Amino acid sequence: MDAKTLFDEKLPAILTKAPDKAREIDAIYVFNITGDNGGMWTVDLKSDPPFVKQGDEGTSECTIEVSDEDFSSILKDPQQGMQLFFQGKLKVTGNPMLATKIQEVFKLG
């Protein structure tokens, strides 16, 4: 699965199906995925209902930047995230602890 499919189709469906679970995370993220299948999305898990929107709303508490290729590898194996972070291929600005919490939302799908 590529980033566009995840953020434009799968994640909005997850948030519609389990809004209360998503809001438990209580954070706003920006994902900046570089490369041909990339883009930028705001994932707001504080709003009622939570939502995904293309672009940067400017309210992020955690911004995650990674290439589309590396992002796909993280989706297949979440353990890759830590390796990519230490290799400098995954950048997290803001609250890094929130970066680990977003995986809980992806698991809801």
C-alpha positions in Angstrom: 0.0 0.0 0.0 1.3 3.5 -0.8 0.9 6.6 1.2 -1.8 8.1 -1.0 -4.0 5.0 -0.7 -3.5 5.0 3.1 -4.2 8.7 3.7 -6.8 9.3 1.1 -8.8 6.0 1.5 -7.9 3.6 4.2 -7.2 6.0 7.1 -10.5 8.0 6.6 -12.4 4.7 6.7 -10.6 3.7 9.9 -11.5 7.0 11.5 -15.1 6.7 10.5 -15.3 3.2 11.8 -13.5 3.8 15.2 -13.6 7.6 15.9 -13.5 7.2 19.7 -10.5 4.9 19.6 -8.7 7.3 17.3 -9.5 10.3 19.6 -8.0 8.5 22.6 -4.6 9.3 21.0 -5.5 13.0 21.3 -2.9 14.4 18.9 -2.5 16.1 15.6 0.1 14.8 13.1 1.5 16.0 9.8 2.9 13.3 7.5 5.3 14.6 4.8 5.9 11.7 2.5 8.4 12.5 -0.2 8.7 10.8 -3.6 6.4 10.0 -6.5 3.7 8.4 -4.3 4.0 10.9 -1.5 2.2 14.0 -0.4 1.5 15.9 2.8 -1.4 15.1 5.1 -2.7 16.4 8.4 -4.2 13.6 10.7 -6.3 15.3 13.4 -7.1 12.8 16.2 -8.3 15.6 18.5 -11.3 16.7 16.5 -14.8 15.3 16.8 -14.9 13.5 14.4 -11.2 12.9 13.7 -10.1 13.5 10.1 -7.4 13.3 7.5 -6.9 16.3 5.2 -4.3 16.9 2.5 -1.8 19.6 3.3 -0.4 21.0 6.6 -3.0 22.7 8.8 -0.2 24.3 10.8 -1.4 22.8 14.1 0.8 19.6 14.2 2.2 18.3 17.5 4.2 15.7 15.6 5.5 15.9 12.1 6.8 12.8 10.4 8.9 13.0 7.3 10.0 10.0 5.3 10.3 8.8 1.7 7.4 7.0 0.1 9.6 3.9 -0.3 10.6 3.9 3.4 7.1 4.6 4.5 5.8 1.5 2.6 8.4 -0.6 4.4 7.2 0.8 7.8 3.6 -0.1 6.9 4.7 -3.7 6.2 6.9 -3.9 9.3 6.5 -1.2 11.9 9.8 -2.2 13.5 11.5 -0.6 10.5 10.5 2.8 11.8 13.0 2.8 14.6 15.8 1.6 12.2 15.0 4.3 9.7 14.9 6.9 12.4 18.4 6.0 13.6 19.6 6.0 10.0 18.3 9.5 9.6 15.8 8.4 6.9 12.8 9.1 9.1 12.6 12.6 10.7 10.3 13.4 13.6 9.8 17.0 14.8 7.6 18.0 17.7 6.7 15.3 20.3 8.6 12.1 19.3 6.5 9.9 21.7 3.4 10.7 19.6 5.1 9.1 16.6 4.9 5.7 18.3 1.2 6.2 19.2 0.0 6.6 15.6 0.6 3.0 14.9 -2.4 2.2 17.2 -4.6 3.9 14.6 -3.2 2.0 11.7 -3.8 -1.3 13.5 -7.6 -0.4 13.8 -7.9 -1.1 10.0 
